[in-house]
Amino acid sequence: MIAWGSFAALFEHEPFPPLSNWRMWSSCLLGVVLALYVFMTDAIRATTQGADAVRNVLPVWFNWPLFLIAFALLNAPLVYELRRWRQQRRAPAAAVMIT
């Protein structure tokens, strides 16, 4: 999030309709949900045992494969912005070569 926010703030680009990137934002939201699930799995399992069990839960295992998938999905906005920046950077160079 820090990298994407910094990148988006550094470079000006033309505005786009908010719903034009619904796939990107959907994948980012899915990444958020998966990351939260990975971190909360043990606590979710302990909810059937009562509030004290949830307060005293200690993680047993961290699901790294699922977290890496979530992390990749969370980076969708950064990848999108990098692609846009790269296309904008290439466009003027191609125009100069043609003339």
Secondary structure by P-SEA (a helix, b strand, c coil): caaaaaaaaaccccccccccaaaaaaaaaaaaaaaaaaaaaaaaaaccccaaaaaaccccccaaaaaaaaaaaaaaaaaaaaaaaaaaaaaaaaaaaac
